[in-house]
Amino acid sequence: MIEKNRLYAVPLDNVLWHKSSYTANNGNCVEMAAVPGLPAIAIRDSKNPEIPALRSDADQVRSFIHALAADALVDA
């Protein structure tokens, strides 16, 4: 398990952000980046990059993306 204090103390100023290749040119998308030194992914709104990024365990993000691709999300 990732230690929460350590995760949020990691600066994201110099990370390489990635957008989906399916992104339209309207700016409505999310960007993802690996969190340096941790098995985590940062996710931010490309329209508002100054807002703090959501950070999550890399395996959880991977599982979420696979569930989206398989249309396997279940309403709670």
C-alpha positions as CSV (number, residue, x, y, z in Angstrom):
1,M,0.0,0.0,0.0
2,I,1.3,3.5,-0.9
3,E,1.9,5.8,2.1
4,K,-0.5,8.7,1.6
5,N,1.7,11.4,3.0
6,R,4.6,10.3,0.8
7,L,2.3,10.2,-2.3
8,Y,1.0,13.7,-1.9
9,A,4.4,15.1,-1.1
10,V,5.8,14.2,-4.5
11,P,6.1,17.2,-6.8
12,L,4.6,16.9,-10.3
13,D,6.2,20.0,-11.8
14,N,8.5,18.1,-14.2
15,V,6.6,15.0,-15.1
16,L,5.7,14.1,-18.7
17,W,1.9,14.4,-19.1
18,H,0.2,12.2,-21.7
19,K,-3.2,12.7,-23.5
20,S,-5.1,10.0,-25.2
21,S,-4.6,9.7,-29.0
22,Y,-8.4,9.9,-29.2
23,T,-8.4,13.4,-27.8
24,A,-10.2,16.0,-29.8
25,N,-8.7,19.5,-30.3
26,N,-11.3,21.1,-28.0
27,G,-9.2,20.6,-24.9
28,N,-11.8,18.5,-23.1
29,C,-9.7,15.6,-21.9
30,V,-7.7,14.3,-19.0
31,E,-3.9,13.8,-18.9
32,M,-2.0,11.1,-17.1
33,A,1.6,10.9,-15.8
34,A,3.7,8.5,-13.8
35,V,4.4,9.7,-10.3
36,P,8.2,9.8,-9.8
37,G,9.5,7.1,-7.4
38,L,6.1,5.6,-6.7
39,P,3.9,3.0,-8.3
40,A,1.3,5.6,-8.9
41,I,-0.4,7.6,-11.6
42,A,-1.4,11.3,-11.5
43,I,-4.5,12.3,-13.5
44,R,-5.4,16.0,-14.2
45,D,-7.9,18.0,-16.2
46,S,-6.2,19.3,-19.3
47,K,-8.3,22.5,-19.3
48,N,-7.3,23.3,-15.7
49,P,-3.7,22.0,-15.1
50,E,-3.2,24.3,-12.2
51,I,-5.8,22.3,-10.1
52,P,-4.1,19.6,-8.1
53,A,-3.9,16.2,-9.8
54,L,-5.8,13.1,-8.6
55,R,-3.2,10.5,-7.7
56,S,-3.9,6.8,-7.5
57,D,-2.2,3.4,-7.3
58,A,-1.1,2.4,-10.8
59,D,-2.8,-1.0,-10.6
60,Q,-6.1,0.6,-9.7
61,V,-5.9,3.0,-12.7
62,R,-5.0,0.1,-15.0
63,S,-8.0,-1.9,-13.7
64,F,-10.3,1.0,-14.2
65,I,-9.1,1.6,-17.8
66,H,-9.5,-2.1,-18.6
67,A,-13.1,-2.0,-17.2
68,L,-13.9,1.0,-19.3
69,A,-12.6,-0.6,-22.4
70,A,-14.6,-3.8,-21.7
71,D,-17.8,-1.8,-20.8
72,A,-17.7,-3.7,-17.5
73,L,-18.4,-0.9,-15.1
74,V,-21.4,-1.6,-12.9
75,D,-23.7,1.0,-11.5
76,A,-23.6,1.2,-7.7
